Amino acid sequence: MGAANDILANYQHVVETFTFTTGSKGVFDVTVDGELLYSKAMTGRHAEPGEVLRLFTEKYGEGVARYAES
């Protein structure tokens, strides 16, 4: 659950909806505001530590202060 904690701890003030899906056969999807941000099925691997936060920051966080900084 590191990916969920990373995003919510840093950007909870800008995320409207957040879905973290896990399941049988290694399902691991992260969806933010209706857009798929990361999918293990698409990459063929599990996300590296900090990777989902980096992807989120690149897509949504440019120019946005992290939660503790706002």
PDB file of N, CA, C and O in Angstrom:
ATOM      1  N   MET A   1       0.815  -1.202   0.000  1.00  0.00           N
ATOM      2  CA  MET A   1       0.000   0.000   0.000  1.00  0.00           C
ATOM      3  C   MET A   1       0.855   1.261   0.000  1.00  0.00           C
ATOM      4  O   MET A   1       0.338   2.360   0.203  1.00  0.00           O
ATOM      5  N   GLY A   2       2.145   1.113  -0.224  1.00  0.00           N
ATOM      6  CA  GLY A   2       3.039   2.255  -0.264  1.00  0.00           C
ATOM      7  C   GLY A   2       2.642   3.269  -1.314  1.00  0.00           C
ATOM      8  O   GLY A   2       2.727   4.473  -1.071  1.00  0.00           O
ATOM      9  N   ALA A   3       2.206   2.804  -2.486  1.00  0.00           N
ATOM     10  CA  ALA A   3       1.826   3.714  -3.563  1.00  0.00           C
ATOM     11  C   ALA A   3       0.640   4.578  -3.154  1.00  0.00           C
ATOM     12  O   ALA A   3       0.639   5.784  -3.399  1.00  0.00           O
ATOM     13  N   ALA A   4      -0.360   3.979  -2.540  1.00  0.00           N
ATOM     14  CA  ALA A   4      -1.530   4.735  -2.087  1.00  0.00           C
ATOM     15  C   ALA A   4      -1.136   5.744  -1.025  1.00  0.00           C
ATOM     16  O   ALA A   4      -1.558   6.899  -1.075  1.00  0.00           O
ATOM     17  N   ASN A   5      -0.337   5.318  -0.072  1.00  0.00           N
ATOM     18  CA  ASN A   5       0.100   6.228   0.991  1.00  0.00           C
ATOM     19  C   ASN A   5       0.927   7.377   0.433  1.00  0.00           C
ATOM     20  O   ASN A   5       0.777   8.518   0.871  1.00  0.00           O
ATOM     21  N   ASP A   6       1.801   7.088  -0.534  1.00  0.00           N
ATOM     22  CA  ASP A   6       2.621   8.144  -1.137  1.00  0.00           C
ATOM     23  C   ASP A   6       1.755   9.236  -1.747  1.00  0.00           C
ATOM     24  O   ASP A   6       1.964  10.422  -1.492  1.00  0.00           O
ATOM     25  N   ILE A   7       0.792   8.832  -2.546  1.00  0.00           N
ATOM     26  CA  ILE A   7      -0.047   9.818  -3.228  1.00  0.00           C
ATOM     27  C   ILE A   7      -0.935  10.561  -2.246  1.00  0.00           C
ATOM     28  O   ILE A   7      -1.016  11.789  -2.292  1.00  0.00           O
ATOM     29  N   LEU A   8      -1.601   9.836  -1.360  1.00  0.00           N
ATOM     30  CA  LEU A   8      -2.528  10.495  -0.445  1.00  0.00           C
ATOM     31  C   LEU A   8      -1.814  11.365   0.588  1.00  0.00           C
ATOM     32  O   LEU A   8      -2.342  12.404   0.985  1.00  0.00           O
ATOM     33  N   ALA A   9      -0.647  10.967   1.020  1.00  0.00           N
ATOM     34  CA  ALA A   9       0.098  11.781   1.985  1.00  0.00           C
ATOM     35  C   ALA A   9       0.605  13.072   1.356  1.00  0.00           C
ATOM     36  O   ALA A   9       0.714  14.093   2.036  1.00  0.00           O
ATOM     37  N   ASN A  10       0.916  13.033   0.065  1.00  0.00           N
ATOM     38  CA  ASN A  10       1.506  14.193  -0.593  1.00  0.00           C
ATOM     39  C   ASN A  10       0.531  15.048  -1.390  1.00  0.00           C
ATOM     40  O   ASN A  10       0.743  16.252  -1.540  1.00  0.00           O
ATOM     41  N   TYR A  11      -0.547  14.433  -1.907  1.00  0.00           N
ATOM     42  CA  TYR A  11      -1.439  15.164  -2.809  1.00  0.00           C
ATOM     43  C   TYR A  11      -2.915  14.984  -2.501  1.00  0.00           C
ATOM     44  O   TYR A  11      -3.751  15.138  -3.392  1.00  0.00           O
ATOM     45  N   GLN A  12      -3.253  14.664  -1.269  1.00  0.00           N
ATOM     46  CA  GLN A  12      -4.661  14.464  -0.931  1.00  0.00           C
ATOM     47  C   GLN A  12      -5.510  15.697  -1.201  1.00  0.00           C
ATOM     48  O   GLN A  12      -6.714  15.575  -1.425  1.00  0.00           O
ATOM     49  N   HIS A  13      -4.921  16.854  -1.183  1.00  0.00           N
ATOM     50  CA  HIS A  13      -5.659  18.103  -1.382  1.00  0.00           C
ATOM     51  C   HIS A  13      -6.010  18.371  -2.852  1.00  0.00           C
ATOM     52  O   HIS A  13      -6.773  19.294  -3.137  1.00  0.00           O
ATOM     53  N   VAL A  14      -5.468  17.581  -3.790  1.00  0.00           N
ATOM     54  CA  VAL A  14      -5.787  17.792  -5.199  1.00  0.00           C
ATOM     55  C   VAL A  14      -6.446  16.574  -5.857  1.00  0.00           C
ATOM     56  O   VAL A  14      -6.862  16.647  -7.013  1.00  0.00           O
ATOM     57  N   VAL A  15      -6.541  15.471  -5.137  1.00  0.00           N
ATOM     58  CA  VAL A  15      -7.132  14.246  -5.684  1.00  0.00           C
ATOM     59  C   VAL A  15      -8.606  14.195  -5.319  1.00  0.00           C
ATOM     60  O   VAL A  15      -8.972  14.256  -4.146  1.00  0.00           O
ATOM     61  N   GLU A  16      -9.446  14.081  -6.341  1.00  0.00           N
ATOM     62  CA  GLU A  16     -10.879  13.964  -6.090  1.00  0.00           C
ATOM     63  C   GLU A  16     -11.255  12.516  -5.797  1.00  0.00           C
ATOM     64  O   GLU A  16     -11.949  12.241  -4.819  1.00  0.00           O
ATOM     65  N   THR A  17     -10.799  11.588  -6.641  1.00  0.00           N
ATOM     66  CA  THR A  17     -11.053  10.171  -6.406  1.00  0.00           C
ATOM     67  C   THR A  17      -9.762   9.384  -6.639  1.00  0.00           C
ATOM     68  O   THR A  17      -8.963   9.710  -7.517  1.00  0.00           O
ATOM     69  N   PHE A  18      -9.586   8.349  -5.834  1.00  0.00           N
ATOM     70  CA  PHE A  18      -8.391   7.518  -5.914  1.00  0.00           C
ATOM     71  C   PHE A  18      -8.826   6.071  -5.772  1.00  0.00           C
ATOM     72  O   PHE A  18      -9.510   5.716  -4.813  1.00  0.00           O
ATOM     73  N   THR A  19      -8.432   5.234  -6.725  1.00  0.00           N
ATOM     74  CA  THR A  19      -8.776   3.821  -6.671  1.00  0.00           C
ATOM     75  C   THR A  19      -7.503   2.997  -6.781  1.00  0.00           C
ATOM     76  O   THR A  19      -6.705   3.161  -7.704  1.00  0.00           O
ATOM     77  N   PHE A  20      -7.343   2.121  -5.827  1.00  0.00           N
ATOM     78  CA  PHE A  20      -6.192   1.224  -5.784  1.00  0.00           C
ATOM     79  C   PHE A  20      -6.766  -0.174  -5.863  1.00  0.00           C
ATOM     80  O   PHE A  20      -7.421  -0.627  -4.924  1.00  0.00           O
ATOM     81  N   THR A  21      -6.531  -0.868  -6.969  1.00  0.00           N
ATOM     82  CA  THR A  21      -7.146  -2.167  -7.194  1.00  0.00           C
ATOM     83  C   THR A  21      -6.107  -3.267  -7.151  1.00  0.00           C
ATOM     84  O   THR A  21      -5.128  -3.247  -7.897  1.00  0.00           O
ATOM     85  N   THR A  22      -6.331  -4.218  -6.274  1.00  0.00           N
ATOM     86  CA  THR A  22      -5.501  -5.413  -6.229  1.00  0.00           C
ATOM     87  C   THR A  22      -6.440  -6.605  -6.313  1.00  0.00           C
ATOM     88  O   THR A  22      -7.638  -6.475  -6.058  1.00  0.00           O
ATOM     89  N   GLY A  23      -5.916  -7.732  -6.658  1.00  0.00           N
ATOM     90  CA  GLY A  23      -6.789  -8.891  -6.742  1.00  0.00           C
ATOM     91  C   GLY A  23      -6.028 -10.146  -7.095  1.00  0.00           C
ATOM     92  O   GLY A  23      -4.798 -10.187  -7.057  1.00  0.00           O
ATOM     93  N   SER A  24      -6.782 -11.160  -7.438  1.00  0.00           N
ATOM     94  CA  SER A  24      -6.174 -12.434  -7.777  1.00  0.00           C
ATOM     95  C   SER A  24      -5.311 -12.285  -9.029  1.00  0.00           C
ATOM     96  O   SER A  24      -5.528 -11.392  -9.848  1.00  0.00           O
ATOM     97  N   LYS A  25      -4.363 -13.146  -9.153  1.00  0.00           N
ATOM     98  CA  LYS A  25      -3.442 -13.159 -10.292  1.00  0.00           C
ATOM     99  C   LYS A  25      -2.594 -11.900 -10.372  1.00  0.00           C
ATOM    100  O   LYS A  25      -2.155 -11.528 -11.460  1.00  0.00           O
ATOM    101  N   GLY A  26      -2.354 -11.237  -9.252  1.00  0.00           N
ATOM    102  CA  GLY A  26      -1.426 -10.115  -9.211  1.00  0.00           C
ATOM    103  C   GLY A  26      -1.920  -8.800  -9.768  1.00  0.00           C
ATOM    104  O   GLY A  26      -1.111  -7.963 -10.168  1.00  0.00           O
ATOM    105  N   VAL A  27      -3.229  -8.592  -9.807  1.00  0.00           N
ATOM    106  CA  VAL A  27      -3.764  -7.327 -10.297  1.00  0.00           C
ATOM    107  C   VAL A  27      -3.239  -6.189  -9.421  1.00  0.00           C
ATOM    108  O   VAL A  27      -3.284  -6.279  -8.194  1.00  0.00           O
ATOM    109  N   PHE A  28      -2.748  -5.132 -10.042  1.00  0.00           N
ATOM    110  CA  PHE A  28      -2.267  -3.954  -9.332  1.00  0.00           C
ATOM    111  C   PHE A  28      -2.475  -2.754 -10.245  1.00  0.00           C
ATOM    112  O   PHE A  28      -1.657  -2.493 -11.127  1.00  0.00           O
ATOM    113  N   ASP A  29      -3.564  -2.023 -10.037  1.00  0.00           N
ATOM    114  CA  ASP A  29      -3.896  -0.847 -10.834  1.00  0.00           C
ATOM    115  C   ASP A  29      -4.092   0.346  -9.915  1.00  0.00           C
ATOM    116  O   ASP A  29      -4.654   0.220  -8.827  1.00  0.00           O
ATOM    117  N   VAL A  30      -3.627   1.497 -10.358  1.00  0.00           N
ATOM    118  CA  VAL A  30      -3.824   2.743  -9.624  1.00  0.00           C
ATOM    119  C   VAL A  30      -4.535   3.708 -10.564  1.00  0.00           C
ATOM    120  O   VAL A  30      -4.026   4.033 -11.637  1.00  0.00           O
ATOM    121  N   THR A  31      -5.720   4.166 -10.151  1.00  0.00           N
ATOM    122  CA  THR A  31      -6.515   5.092 -10.950  1.00  0.00           C
ATOM    123  C   THR A  31      -6.743   6.360 -10.140  1.00  0.00           C
ATOM    124  O   THR A  31      -7.137   6.301  -8.976  1.00  0.00           O
ATOM    125  N   VAL A  32      -6.490   7.511 -10.768  1.00  0.00           N
ATOM    126  CA  VAL A  32      -6.674   8.795 -10.105  1.00  0.00           C
ATOM    127  C   VAL A  32      -7.639   9.629 -10.943  1.00  0.00           C
ATOM    128  O   VAL A  32      -7.423   9.835 -12.137  1.00  0.00           O
ATOM    129  N   ASP A  33      -8.690  10.097 -10.312  1.00  0.00           N
ATOM    130  CA  ASP A  33      -9.706  10.923 -10.969  1.00  0.00           C
ATOM    131  C   ASP A  33     -10.152  10.304 -12.295  1.00  0.00           C
ATOM    132  O   ASP A  33     -10.305  11.005 -13.295  1.00  0.00           O
ATOM    133  N   GLY A  34     -10.359   8.986 -12.293  1.00  0.00           N
ATOM    134  CA  GLY A  34     -10.876   8.285 -13.444  1.00  0.00           C
ATOM    135  C   GLY A  34      -9.859   7.894 -14.501  1.00  0.00           C
ATOM    136  O   GLY A  34     -10.221   7.250 -15.486  1.00  0.00           O
ATOM    137  N   GLU A  35      -8.597   8.264 -14.325  1.00  0.00           N
ATOM    138  CA  GLU A  35      -7.562   7.930 -15.299  1.00  0.00           C
ATOM    139  C   GLU A  35      -6.604   6.906 -14.721  1.00  0.00           C
ATOM    140  O   GLU A  35      -6.122   7.058 -13.599  1.00  0.00           O
ATOM    141  N   LEU A  36      -6.330   5.857 -15.495  1.00  0.00           N
ATOM    142  CA  LEU A  36      -5.393   4.833 -15.071  1.00  0.00           C
ATOM    143  C   LEU A  36      -3.992   5.433 -15.048  1.00  0.00           C
ATOM    144  O   LEU A  36      -3.500   5.923 -16.064  1.00  0.00           O
ATOM    145  N   LEU A  37      -3.364   5.390 -13.896  1.00  0.00           N
ATOM    146  CA  LEU A  37      -2.026   5.944 -13.727  1.00  0.00           C
ATOM    147  C   LEU A  37      -0.960   4.863 -13.846  1.00  0.00           C
ATOM    148  O   LEU A  37       0.103   5.093 -14.423  1.00  0.00           O
ATOM    149  N   TYR A  38      -1.246   3.680 -13.301  1.00  0.00           N
ATOM    150  CA  TYR A  38      -0.300   2.569 -13.359  1.00  0.00           C
ATOM    151  C   TYR A  38      -1.058   1.256 -13.412  1.00  0.00           C
ATOM    152  O   TYR A  38      -2.068   1.079 -12.731  1.00  0.00           O
ATOM    153  N   SER A  39      -0.564   0.340 -14.225  1.00  0.00           N
ATOM    154  CA  SER A  39      -1.160  -0.980 -14.324  1.00  0.00           C
ATOM    155  C   SER A  39      -0.058  -2.017 -14.452  1.00  0.00           C
ATOM    156  O   SER A  39       0.761  -1.954 -15.369  1.00  0.00           O
ATOM    157  N   LYS A  40      -0.040  -2.964 -13.537  1.00  0.00           N
ATOM    158  CA  LYS A  40       0.930  -4.050 -13.604  1.00  0.00           C
ATOM    159  C   LYS A  40       0.729  -4.863 -14.878  1.00  0.00           C
ATOM    160  O   LYS A  40       1.700  -5.314 -15.485  1.00  0.00           O
ATOM    161  N   ALA A  41      -0.515  -5.051 -15.283  1.00  0.00           N
ATOM    162  CA  ALA A  41      -0.809  -5.825 -16.490  1.00  0.00           C
ATOM    163  C   ALA A  41      -0.204  -5.157 -17.730  1.00  0.00           C
ATOM    164  O   ALA A  41       0.245  -5.844 -18.648  1.00  0.00           O
ATOM    165  N   MET A  42      -0.194  -3.835 -17.756  1.00  0.00           N
ATOM    166  CA  MET A  42       0.338  -3.113 -18.910  1.00  0.00           C
ATOM    167  C   MET A  42       1.866  -3.082 -18.911  1.00  0.00           C
ATOM    168  O   MET A  42       2.483  -3.120 -19.976  1.00  0.00           O
ATOM    169  N   THR A  43       2.479  -3.013 -17.738  1.00  0.00           N
ATOM    170  CA  THR A  43       3.937  -2.932 -17.665  1.00  0.00           C
ATOM    171  C   THR A  43       4.591  -4.302 -17.547  1.00  0.00           C
ATOM    172  O   THR A  43       5.769  -4.465 -17.864  1.00  0.00           O
ATOM    173  N   GLY A  44       3.820  -5.287 -17.088  1.00  0.00           N
ATOM    174  CA  GLY A  44       4.363  -6.621 -16.905  1.00  0.00           C
ATOM    175  C   GLY A  44       5.176  -6.790 -15.638  1.00  0.00           C
ATOM    176  O   GLY A  44       5.882  -7.784 -15.468  1.00  0.00           O
ATOM    177  N   ARG A  45       5.073  -5.807 -14.745  1.00  0.00           N
ATOM    178  CA  ARG A  45       5.837  -5.865 -13.499  1.00  0.00           C
ATOM    179  C   ARG A  45       5.152  -5.021 -12.434  1.00  0.00           C
ATOM    180  O   ARG A  45       4.296  -4.187 -12.730  1.00  0.00           O
ATOM    181  N   HIS A  46       5.548  -5.258 -11.191  1.00  0.00           N
ATOM    182  CA  HIS A  46       5.036  -4.444 -10.088  1.00  0.00           C
ATOM    183  C   HIS A  46       5.793  -3.121 -10.075  1.00  0.00           C
ATOM    184  O   HIS A  46       6.953  -3.063 -10.484  1.00  0.00           O
ATOM    185  N   ALA A  47       5.155  -2.082  -9.618  1.00  0.00           N
ATOM    186  CA  ALA A  47       5.799  -0.770  -9.548  1.00  0.00           C
ATOM    187  C   ALA A  47       6.956  -0.789  -8.557  1.00  0.00           C
ATOM    188  O   ALA A  47       6.886  -1.435  -7.511  1.00  0.00           O
ATOM    189  N   GLU A  48       8.009  -0.079  -8.899  1.00  0.00           N
ATOM    190  CA  GLU A  48       9.143   0.092  -7.997  1.00  0.00           C
ATOM    191  C   GLU A  48       8.741   1.075  -6.886  1.00  0.00           C
ATOM    192  O   GLU A  48       7.831   1.881  -7.082  1.00  0.00           O
ATOM    193  N   PRO A  49       9.407   1.018  -5.727  1.00  0.00           N
ATOM    194  CA  PRO A  49       9.098   1.977  -4.667  1.00  0.00           C
ATOM    195  C   PRO A  49       9.238   3.418  -5.179  1.00  0.00           C
ATOM    196  O   PRO A  49      10.258   3.784  -5.764  1.00  0.00           O
ATOM    197  N   GLY A  50       8.216   4.210  -4.952  1.00  0.00           N
ATOM    198  CA  GLY A  50       8.218   5.609  -5.365  1.00  0.00           C
ATOM    199  C   GLY A  50       7.818   5.850  -6.809  1.00  0.00           C
ATOM    200  O   GLY A  50       7.636   7.001  -7.205  1.00  0.00           O
ATOM    201  N   GLU A  51       7.676   4.804  -7.604  1.00  0.00           N
ATOM    202  CA  GLU A  51       7.367   4.963  -9.025  1.00  0.00           C
ATOM    203  C   GLU A  51       5.986   5.555  -9.260  1.00  0.00           C
ATOM    204  O   GLU A  51       5.829   6.438 -10.103  1.00  0.00           O
ATOM    205  N   VAL A  52       4.995   5.089  -8.535  1.00  0.00           N
ATOM    206  CA  VAL A  52       3.632   5.594  -8.735  1.00  0.00           C
ATOM    207  C   VAL A  52       3.551   7.068  -8.321  1.00  0.00           C
ATOM    208  O   VAL A  52       2.882   7.857  -8.989  1.00  0.00           O
ATOM    209  N   LEU A  53       4.216   7.442  -7.243  1.00  0.00           N
ATOM    210  CA  LEU A  53       4.241   8.849  -6.829  1.00  0.00           C
ATOM    211  C   LEU A  53       4.931   9.698  -7.898  1.00  0.00           C
ATOM    212  O   LEU A  53       4.473  10.799  -8.203  1.00  0.00           O
ATOM    213  N   ARG A  54       6.017   9.199  -8.461  1.00  0.00           N
ATOM    214  CA  ARG A  54       6.716   9.931  -9.522  1.00  0.00           C
ATOM    215  C   ARG A  54       5.804  10.127 -10.732  1.00  0.00           C
ATOM    216  O   ARG A  54       5.747  11.221 -11.294  1.00  0.00           O
ATOM    217  N   LEU A  55       5.091   9.072 -11.136  1.00  0.00           N
ATOM    218  CA  LEU A  55       4.166   9.174 -12.260  1.00  0.00           C
ATOM    219  C   LEU A  55       3.061  10.186 -11.972  1.00  0.00           C
ATOM    220  O   LEU A  55       2.700  10.990 -12.832  1.00  0.00           O
ATOM    221  N   PHE A  56       2.531  10.136 -10.751  1.00  0.00           N
ATOM    222  CA  PHE A  56       1.489  11.085 -10.363  1.00  0.00           C
ATOM    223  C   PHE A  56       2.026  12.509 -10.418  1.00  0.00           C
ATOM    224  O   PHE A  56       1.381  13.403 -10.967  1.00  0.00           O
ATOM    225  N   THR A  57       3.199  12.715  -9.850  1.00  0.00           N
ATOM    226  CA  THR A  57       3.794  14.057  -9.803  1.00  0.00           C
ATOM    227  C   THR A  57       4.022  14.595 -11.209  1.00  0.00           C
ATOM    228  O   THR A  57       3.764  15.769 -11.476  1.00  0.00           O
ATOM    229  N   GLU A  58       4.500  13.749 -12.102  1.00  0.00           N
ATOM    230  CA  GLU A  58       4.725  14.181 -13.480  1.00  0.00           C
ATOM    231  C   GLU A  58       3.425  14.563 -14.175  1.00  0.00           C
ATOM    232  O   GLU A  58       3.386  15.520 -14.948  1.00  0.00           O
ATOM    233  N   LYS A  59       2.368  13.818 -13.899  1.00  0.00           N
ATOM    234  CA  LYS A  59       1.099  14.044 -14.596  1.00  0.00           C
ATOM    235  C   LYS A  59       0.243  15.133 -13.954  1.00  0.00           C
ATOM    236  O   LYS A  59      -0.356  15.944 -14.662  1.00  0.00           O
ATOM    237  N   TYR A  60       0.178  15.163 -12.629  1.00  0.00           N
ATOM    238  CA  TYR A  60      -0.756  16.060 -11.936  1.00  0.00           C
ATOM    239  C   TYR A  60      -0.100  17.078 -11.006  1.00  0.00           C
ATOM    240  O   TYR A  60      -0.716  18.086 -10.659  1.00  0.00           O
ATOM    241  N   GLY A  61       1.125  16.827 -10.606  1.00  0.00           N
ATOM    242  CA  GLY A  61       1.704  17.619  -9.534  1.00  0.00           C
ATOM    243  C   GLY A  61       2.573  18.785  -9.937  1.00  0.00           C
ATOM    244  O   GLY A  61       3.086  19.499  -9.075  1.00  0.00           O
ATOM    245  N   GLU A  62       2.751  18.997 -11.242  1.00  0.00           N
ATOM    246  CA  GLU A  62       3.600  20.097 -11.669  1.00  0.00           C
ATOM    247  C   GLU A  62       3.032  21.430 -11.176  1.00  0.00           C
ATOM    248  O   GLU A  62       1.896  21.789 -11.486  1.00  0.00           O
ATOM    249  N   GLY A  63       3.824  22.135 -10.423  1.00  0.00           N
ATOM    250  CA  GLY A  63       3.407  23.420  -9.896  1.00  0.00           C
ATOM    251  C   GLY A  63       2.481  23.341  -8.694  1.00  0.00           C
ATOM    252  O   GLY A  63       1.993  24.369  -8.225  1.00  0.00           O
ATOM    253  N   VAL A  64       2.232  22.142  -8.189  1.00  0.00           N
ATOM    254  CA  VAL A  64       1.356  21.956  -7.036  1.00  0.00           C
ATOM    255  C   VAL A  64       2.203  21.614  -5.809  1.00  0.00           C
ATOM    256  O   VAL A  64       2.983  20.662  -5.828  1.00  0.00           O
ATOM    257  N   ALA A  65       2.042  22.395  -4.755  1.00  0.00           N
ATOM    258  CA  ALA A  65       2.771  22.109  -3.523  1.00  0.00           C
ATOM    259  C   ALA A  65       2.263  20.810  -2.914  1.00  0.00           C
ATOM    260  O   ALA A  65       1.065  20.526  -2.942  1.00  0.00           O
ATOM    261  N   ARG A  66       3.170  20.035  -2.373  1.00  0.00           N
ATOM    262  CA  ARG A  66       2.750  18.813  -1.656  1.00  0.00           C
ATOM    263  C   ARG A  66       1.946  19.216  -0.429  1.00  0.00           C
ATOM    264  O   ARG A  66       2.069  20.338   0.063  1.00  0.00           O
ATOM    265  N   TYR A  67       1.135  18.309   0.054  1.00  0.00           N
ATOM    266  CA  TYR A  67       0.174  18.597   1.125  1.00  0.00           C
ATOM    267  C   TYR A  67       0.813  19.283   2.328  1.00  0.00           C
ATOM    268  O   TYR A  67       0.294  20.294   2.801  1.00  0.00           O
ATOM    269  N   ALA A  68       1.912  18.763   2.827  1.00  0.00           N
ATOM    270  CA  ALA A  68       2.552  19.339   4.015  1.00  0.00           C
ATOM    271  C   ALA A  68       3.123  20.724   3.737  1.00  0.00           C
ATOM    272  O   ALA A  68       3.367  21.493   4.667  1.00  0.00           O
ATOM    273  N   GLU A  69       3.337  21.045   2.463  1.00  0.00           N
ATOM    274  CA  GLU A  69       3.919  22.335   2.082  1.00  0.00           C
ATOM    275  C   GLU A  69       2.864  23.376   1.747  1.00  0.00           C
ATOM    276  O   GLU A  69       3.180  24.558   1.609  1.00  0.00           O
ATOM    277  N   SER A  70       1.604  22.945   1.615  1.00  0.00           N
ATOM    278  CA  SER A  70       0.560  23.898   1.192  1.00  0.00           C
ATOM    279  C   SER A  70      -0.018  24.650   2.356  1.00  0.00           C
ATOM    280  O   SER A  70      -0.903  25.486   2.172  1.00  0.00           O
TER     281      SER A  70
END
